[in-house]
Each structure stands twice: as C-alpha cells, then as structure tokens.
Amino acid sequence: MVETWRDVVGYEGRYRVSDQGNVWSCLTDRLLRQRPTHKGKLQVTLIPATGKADKQMVYVHRLVLGAFVGPCPAGMVACHYNDIGTDNRLENLRWDTPSANEYDKVRNGRSVQANKTHCKQGHVFNDENTYIRPDGNRCCRACRKLGMRRSRAKMRDK
C-alpha cells in the first residue's frame, strides 16, 4: 500500500503527515518521534516558523484528520473507530461528537462504566436489577429502592 503525504495545516513546507499516521520533518529530513501521552494517544513536537520558543505538542490523529479531512467542525472531536489511540491511520479516524466517541468505547468493550458487573454495594447488574435512568446511565434497582425509602422517611420526619 502506498503511503500518501500531505502538508500539516499551519506548518506547510515544514512538516508533512501521512495517511498511515507518520509525521515527517522537512527541516531535518526524518520522521518525527511520536511520544505517548498518559491517555495512550501519540503526539509530536512541532516548531513553527517563529522559532523553538513557540514549539507545540500536537496529537498525531488531529494532524492526520486536519490534513486529509479538513478542520475540526464545532462541537466535534477526533475519534478512533477501534479506540486504539496509537492507531492513527486515516481509515481509523473521523471527526464526530463526544457522544459518538463514548458509544465507540461501549461497542469496543473499553468503557469502564459499561463493563461494571456490580454496583458499589455489591448488587449484580442484570436485567432484573438494572434501571436505565433518563440520562442513559444505569443504576441498581435495589440501591435505588433503598434510597427512595430513606428519602420518604426523611420527608415523614419533618
């Protein structure tokens, strides 16, 4: 497969990015080192024409999308279809809503909340004991029932 290269938006003539997620420095004639963040995404350091004092750490996935798809629309974020932050191939990236990004996590089995099997009190999340709230979050029916009883008792005591 042939790797396609384009200028990095805002750094034309200085840096290029490929559809495979590589970043090339035209200044040093080499690939830039990509460093992982604490969130597992890759970033590179870019130096603008103004000099080293203005260097910036930039996410590689945003560079790929900016060069091949266009600027980030308002209210959108960069999303990885497979939720692997180091997979910055163009075919794995898209601009989408934060909500769609969360759905990706659930679909790919990487959502901490969706993977919980028990509530804080130890009750099992199953069909009989799980209540889906209007905001889409789930809660334990047993804990909810206990909370409602406590709330009613407080109202009676007043």
Short mmCIF file of the C-alpha atoms (twelve columns), coordinates in Angstrom:
data_MODEL
# 
_entry.id   MODEL 
# 
loop_
_atom_site.group_PDB 
_atom_site.id 
_atom_site.type_symbol 
_atom_site.label_atom_id 
_atom_site.label_alt_id 
_atom_site.label_comp_id 
_atom_site.label_asym_id 
_atom_site.label_seq_id 
_atom_site.Cartn_x 
_atom_site.Cartn_y 
_atom_site.Cartn_z 
_atom_site.pdbx_PDB_model_num 
ATOM 1   C CA . MET A 1   0.000   0.000  0.000  1 
ATOM 2   C CA . VAL A 2   1.329   3.408  -0.959 1 
ATOM 3   C CA . GLU A 3   1.615   5.956  1.836  1 
ATOM 4   C CA . THR A 4   0.099   9.339  0.894  1 
ATOM 5   C CA . TRP A 5   1.663   12.503 2.341  1 
ATOM 6   C CA . ARG A 6   0.232   15.994 2.824  1 
ATOM 7   C CA . ASP A 7   1.445   19.199 4.430  1 
ATOM 8   C CA . VAL A 8   0.496   19.700 8.074  1 
ATOM 9   C CA . VAL A 9   -2.057  22.523 8.215  1 
ATOM 10  C CA . GLY A 10  -0.389  25.641 9.607  1 
ATOM 11  C CA . TYR A 11  3.098   24.193 9.098  1 
ATOM 12  C CA . GLU A 12  3.174   23.988 5.287  1 
ATOM 13  C CA . GLY A 13  6.678   23.362 3.929  1 
ATOM 14  C CA . ARG A 14  7.949   22.433 7.400  1 
ATOM 15  C CA . TYR A 15  6.114   19.203 8.273  1 
ATOM 16  C CA . ARG A 16  4.165   16.543 6.396  1 
ATOM 17  C CA . VAL A 17  1.779   13.878 7.688  1 
ATOM 18  C CA . SER A 18  0.826   10.577 6.054  1 
ATOM 19  C CA . ASP A 19  -2.460  8.715  5.859  1 
ATOM 20  C CA . GLN A 20  -0.720  5.996  7.933  1 
ATOM 21  C CA . GLY A 21  -0.099  8.366  10.870 1 
ATOM 22  C CA . ASN A 22  3.585   9.184  10.309 1 
ATOM 23  C CA . VAL A 23  4.906   12.738 10.634 1 
ATOM 24  C CA . TRP A 24  7.887   13.915 8.558  1 
ATOM 25  C CA . SER A 25  10.074  16.917 9.274  1 
ATOM 26  C CA . CYS A 26  11.122  18.699 6.081  1 
ATOM 27  C CA . LEU A 27  13.611  20.664 8.205  1 
ATOM 28  C CA . THR A 28  15.618  17.657 9.410  1 
ATOM 29  C CA . ASP A 29  14.587  15.247 6.630  1 
ATOM 30  C CA . ARG A 30  13.449  12.500 9.018  1 
ATOM 31  C CA . LEU A 31  10.380  11.003 10.703 1 
ATOM 32  C CA . LEU A 32  9.448   12.658 13.976 1 
ATOM 33  C CA . ARG A 33  9.458   10.652 17.185 1 
ATOM 34  C CA . GLN A 34  5.919   10.087 18.453 1 
ATOM 35  C CA . ARG A 35  5.503   10.135 22.216 1 
ATOM 36  C CA . PRO A 36  2.580   8.503  24.041 1 
ATOM 37  C CA . THR A 37  0.503   10.553 26.475 1 
ATOM 38  C CA . HIS A 38  -0.957  9.251  29.742 1 
ATOM 39  C CA . LYS A 39  -4.192  8.623  27.792 1 
ATOM 40  C CA . GLY A 40  -2.432  6.360  25.275 1 
ATOM 41  C CA . LYS A 41  -2.544  8.784  22.344 1 
ATOM 42  C CA . LEU A 42  0.514   9.772  20.310 1 
ATOM 43  C CA . GLN A 43  1.844   13.313 19.993 1 
ATOM 44  C CA . VAL A 44  4.738   15.054 18.276 1 
ATOM 45  C CA . THR A 45  6.552   18.325 18.865 1 
ATOM 46  C CA . LEU A 46  6.210   20.875 16.058 1 
ATOM 47  C CA . ILE A 47  8.285   24.033 15.812 1 
ATOM 48  C CA . PRO A 48  6.596   26.901 13.923 1 
ATOM 49  C CA . ALA A 49  8.483   29.323 11.695 1 
ATOM 50  C CA . THR A 50  8.723   31.756 14.635 1 
ATOM 51  C CA . GLY A 51  11.243  29.519 16.438 1 
ATOM 52  C CA . LYS A 52  11.859  26.927 19.159 1 
ATOM 53  C CA . ALA A 53  10.361  29.073 21.902 1 
ATOM 54  C CA . ASP A 54  6.921   28.515 20.339 1 
ATOM 55  C CA . LYS A 55  7.136   24.724 19.960 1 
ATOM 56  C CA . GLN A 56  3.880   22.829 20.420 1 
ATOM 57  C CA . MET A 57  2.925   19.275 21.340 1 
ATOM 58  C CA . VAL A 58  0.226   18.160 18.900 1 
ATOM 59  C CA . TYR A 59  -1.810  14.944 18.716 1 
ATOM 60  C CA . VAL A 60  -0.971  12.924 15.600 1 
ATOM 61  C CA . HIS A 61  -4.602  11.920 14.986 1 
ATOM 62  C CA . ARG A 62  -5.591  15.597 14.774 1 
ATOM 63  C CA . LEU A 63  -2.793  16.255 12.261 1 
ATOM 64  C CA . VAL A 64  -3.964  13.364 10.053 1 
ATOM 65  C CA . LEU A 65  -7.600  14.474 10.124 1 
ATOM 66  C CA . GLY A 66  -6.702  18.127 9.575  1 
ATOM 67  C CA . ALA A 67  -4.588  17.340 6.512  1 
ATOM 68  C CA . PHE A 68  -6.828  14.715 4.881  1 
ATOM 69  C CA . VAL A 69  -10.386 15.549 6.027  1 
ATOM 70  C CA . GLY A 70  -10.307 19.226 6.997  1 
ATOM 71  C CA . PRO A 71  -10.567 21.329 10.138 1 
ATOM 72  C CA . CYS A 72  -12.451 20.093 13.174 1 
ATOM 73  C CA . PRO A 73  -16.115 21.176 12.995 1 
ATOM 74  C CA . ALA A 74  -17.511 22.978 16.028 1 
ATOM 75  C CA . GLY A 75  -18.574 20.590 18.789 1 
ATOM 76  C CA . MET A 76  -16.725 17.638 17.281 1 
ATOM 77  C CA . VAL A 77  -13.736 15.619 18.488 1 
ATOM 78  C CA . ALA A 78  -11.259 13.290 16.794 1 
ATOM 79  C CA . CYS A 79  -12.446 9.688  17.148 1 
ATOM 80  C CA . HIS A 80  -10.680 6.355  16.609 1 
ATOM 81  C CA . TYR A 81  -13.091 3.689  15.285 1 
ATOM 82  C CA . ASN A 82  -11.227 0.924  17.145 1 
ATOM 83  C CA . ASP A 83  -10.467 3.019  20.280 1 
ATOM 84  C CA . ILE A 84  -6.741  2.358  19.965 1 
ATOM 85  C CA . GLY A 85  -5.127  5.754  20.457 1 
ATOM 86  C CA . THR A 86  -1.895  4.717  18.748 1 
ATOM 87  C CA . ASP A 87  -3.666  3.604  15.534 1 
ATOM 88  C CA . ASN A 88  -3.619  6.868  13.594 1 
ATOM 89  C CA . ARG A 89  -4.350  5.528  10.117 1 
ATOM 90  C CA . LEU A 90  -6.786  7.740  8.210  1 
ATOM 91  C CA . GLU A 91  -9.197  4.815  7.766  1 
ATOM 92  C CA . ASN A 92  -9.454  4.546  11.576 1 
ATOM 93  C CA . LEU A 93  -10.154 8.249  12.216 1 
ATOM 94  C CA . ARG A 94  -13.097 10.629 11.913 1 
ATOM 95  C CA . TRP A 95  -14.488 13.867 13.336 1 
ATOM 96  C CA . ASP A 96  -17.567 13.054 15.413 1 
ATOM 97  C CA . THR A 97  -19.455 14.073 18.544 1 
ATOM 98  C CA . PRO A 98  -18.193 13.313 22.067 1 
ATOM 99  C CA . SER A 99  -21.293 11.127 22.500 1 
ATOM 100 C CA . ALA A 100 -20.389 9.019  19.449 1 
ATOM 101 C CA . ASN A 101 -16.893 8.655  20.876 1 
ATOM 102 C CA . GLU A 102 -18.399 7.207  24.072 1 
ATOM 103 C CA . TYR A 103 -20.548 4.790  22.031 1 
ATOM 104 C CA . ASP A 104 -17.342 3.593  20.344 1 
ATOM 105 C CA . LYS A 105 -15.939 2.741  23.788 1 
ATOM 106 C CA . VAL A 106 -19.035 0.705  24.628 1 
ATOM 107 C CA . ARG A 107 -19.042 -1.056 21.239 1 
ATOM 108 C CA . ASN A 108 -15.344 -1.922 21.548 1 
ATOM 109 C CA . GLY A 109 -15.632 -3.087 25.163 1 
ATOM 110 C CA . ARG A 110 -13.404 -0.304 26.516 1 
ATOM 111 C CA . SER A 111 -15.998 1.604  28.580 1 
ATOM 112 C CA . VAL A 112 -15.269 1.403  32.290 1 
ATOM 113 C CA . GLN A 113 -18.908 2.103  33.218 1 
ATOM 114 C CA . ALA A 114 -20.410 -0.362 30.729 1 
ATOM 115 C CA . ASN A 115 -18.032 -3.119 31.880 1 
ATOM 116 C CA . LYS A 116 -19.095 -2.915 35.528 1 
ATOM 117 C CA . THR A 117 -20.875 -6.069 36.676 1 
ATOM 118 C CA . HIS A 118 -21.832 -4.902 40.191 1 
ATOM 119 C CA . CYS A 119 -22.912 -1.640 41.843 1 
ATOM 120 C CA . LYS A 120 -20.946 -0.008 44.685 1 
ATOM 121 C CA . GLN A 121 -22.930 -2.010 47.242 1 
ATOM 122 C CA . GLY A 122 -22.169 -5.310 45.507 1 
ATOM 123 C CA . HIS A 123 -25.541 -5.928 43.814 1 
ATOM 124 C CA . VAL A 124 -25.341 -7.613 40.415 1 
ATOM 125 C CA . PHE A 125 -26.162 -5.588 37.295 1 
ATOM 126 C CA . ASN A 126 -28.591 -7.880 35.464 1 
ATOM 127 C CA . ASP A 127 -31.902 -7.381 33.637 1 
ATOM 128 C CA . GLU A 128 -33.995 -7.633 36.817 1 
ATOM 129 C CA . ASN A 129 -31.822 -5.353 38.960 1 
ATOM 130 C CA . THR A 130 -30.785 -2.648 36.470 1 
ATOM 131 C CA . TYR A 131 -32.652 0.601  35.943 1 
ATOM 132 C CA . ILE A 132 -31.754 2.821  32.976 1 
ATOM 133 C CA . ARG A 133 -32.137 6.457  34.001 1 
ATOM 134 C CA . PRO A 134 -33.465 9.099  31.584 1 
ATOM 135 C CA . ASP A 135 -29.900 10.376 31.030 1 
ATOM 136 C CA . GLY A 136 -28.922 6.907  29.739 1 
ATOM 137 C CA . ASN A 137 -26.884 5.875  32.775 1 
ATOM 138 C CA . ARG A 138 -27.774 2.733  34.653 1 
ATOM 139 C CA . CYS A 139 -28.242 2.211  38.339 1 
ATOM 140 C CA . CYS A 140 -29.007 -0.645 40.694 1 
ATOM 141 C CA . ARG A 141 -32.747 -1.098 41.392 1 
ATOM 142 C CA . ALA A 142 -32.054 -2.416 44.910 1 
ATOM 143 C CA . CYS A 143 -29.975 0.667  45.830 1 
ATOM 144 C CA . ARG A 144 -32.492 2.975  44.144 1 
ATOM 145 C CA . LYS A 145 -35.339 1.417  46.134 1 
ATOM 146 C CA . LEU A 146 -33.379 1.821  49.390 1 
ATOM 147 C CA . GLY A 147 -32.612 5.464  48.528 1 
ATOM 148 C CA . MET A 148 -36.281 6.182  47.872 1 
ATOM 149 C CA . ARG A 149 -37.242 4.635  51.218 1 
ATOM 150 C CA . ARG A 150 -34.701 6.831  53.020 1 
ATOM 151 C CA . SER A 151 -35.939 9.902  51.175 1 
ATOM 152 C CA . ARG A 152 -39.583 9.187  52.109 1 
ATOM 153 C CA . ALA A 153 -38.585 8.571  55.741 1 
ATOM 154 C CA . LYS A 154 -36.855 11.966 55.880 1 
ATOM 155 C CA . MET A 155 -39.968 13.639 54.468 1 
ATOM 156 C CA . ARG A 156 -42.175 11.955 57.119 1 
ATOM 157 C CA . ASP A 157 -39.805 13.008 59.929 1 
ATOM 158 C CA . LYS A 158 -40.017 16.700 59.009 1 
# 
